[in-house]
Amino acid sequence: MSQIKMGALLSYLALILSVVISLVYTPIMIRTLGQAEYGVYSLMAAFVGYLTILDMGLGNAIVRYVARTRAGNDQQEESRLTGMFLILFTILGAVVGIIGVVMYFQIDLLFSDSLKANELLLAKQISIILIANFSISFPLSVFGALIQAHEKFVFMKVAGIVRTVIIPLITIPLLFMGYGSVMMVIISSLINIIFLLINVVYCFRRLKVRVQFRYFNKRLLKEVLIYSSFIFLNAIIDKIYWSTDQIILGSVTGANQVAIYAIAMQFIMIYMSISTAISGLFLPKVSIMEMKGATSKEFSDLFIKVGRIQAHILFFILGGFLLIGKQFLTLWVGIDYLDGYYIVLIIMTPLAVILSQNVGISILQAKNMHAFRSVLYLVISLINIVTSIFIADKYGGVGVALVTAGSLVIGNIIIMNAYYYLKLNINVKVLWIGIFKIIFSVCIPFVLINIININASLLMIITSGLIYSIITLLLMWFISMNPFEKQLLITIKTKLTK
C-alpha cells in the first residue's frame, strides 16, 4: 500500500483515538479543574497560540520546495534548502520568544475586567510555559516538514498517534492527584519537544538528510519568502476564525463562556482534522504534478475525486451530530454546555462544503496561485472580528458563531468556488452535483429517526446513531457513490477484515 493511502488510514486511526481520548479526557478535565479554570486554560491556549502564525507559511514552503528538489534528484540543492530553512526557523524561534514576552505583559490589560485575580495569575503561568514551548519548537519543526516532503507519512502518523496517547496517560492520574492546568501544559510541552527531537534523529539516520549552511540560492530565498507570505496570511486568518472568538468572549463575557466555546471548538477541530487527514497528504504530490506539467483536467479530476470522498464522510458526520449531538453533549459534559451544540452546528454546516474542497488549497499552493485566497480571507476575517466584538456581549458564543459561519459562506464557498472554476478551470459543478446527492442521502434517515423522541440516555444515543449510520450508508451506496468510491469502500472493508 502506498504511503499516501497508509497515511490516510493512519490519519483516521489517529482521529478515532483522538475522539475516544477526548470523550474520556475532557469530562475529567472539566470536573477536576472546574469550568472557570478550564476556561482560563482554553483562553490562554488560544491567546498564546497566535505565536504559531509566525511560522509565516514556511512549513508549507519546506514541503513544496524540498519535494520539487526530490523530483529533480538534486541532493546538494536539498541540503542547501534544509540549511536555509533551519536558519530561518531559528531566527523565527527567537522572535517568538520576544513577542511572547510582550504578550505575557499584556494579559492584565486584556483580561483584568473579565477574569478574577487568581485566574489572571493562572493565565500568566500557563502562558509563559506555552511561550517557551513554541520558541523551542520552531527550529525543530523543520524536520517534521522534511519528513512530509519525503512522503514518509507512516512514520509521521505513527509518531503522532503515540504522542496523542501518551499525554492523557500521564496527565489523567496527576489530575486525580490534585494537580491542575499548569501541570497539563508542562507535560504536553515536554512530550511535544521529545517527539520533535525524534523527528530530528529520523531525518539524519533514516532519510540521510544533509545540511549545508553556505551557498544557498538567494534568488530562491526571495521566491520562498514571497510564496510563504500569502500562506502566512492564511495562518493569520485561520487564527482569526478559530481562536479570536475565544479571545473576544474572554475579554467581554468571562471564563465560563470561553469554556463553552472551547468545548464546541473541540468538535470543530476534530471535524476539520477529518478533512485534512486526506488533503494534507497531497501537497507533495500536487507540487510534483505541477513541476511535471500536469494539465488543468488532471488537477480538476484530483479535486473532484478527493472532494467527493471527503464530502461523503463530512456530511455523514454532520447528519449524525445534528441528530444526536444535543443529547450526547448533555450526557458528556452536562447541561451547562448545551449552547455548545448550537455553536458546533452553526459552524459545522458550511464547513462540510468547505472542507470537502480542501485539496484545492494544496493545488493553489503548488501552482503558486494562493495570493487571491489569502487576501480575500484576510479582508473577510477582519470584518468577522469587528462584527463579533459588537455581537459577543449581547448574544455570547452563539452570536459569534453565526458571524463566523456567515463569513465562511461568503469567502470560502461563494467566492472561492467561482475562483476555482474561472481561474483553475476546476469543474466544481460536478462536485456540487455529488454534494447535493450526498445531502439527500443524509436527510432521509435524519427525518425518519428524528420523529422518535431521542432522550439523553447512552443506550438511546447509541441505538439512534447505529440506525442512522446503517440507513445513511445504504442510501449513499445506491444514490451518491460512484463505482470508484464503492470499490474503495470494499477494499478498506477487506483490509480491515484481514
Disulfide bonds with the S-S distance in Angstrom:
none
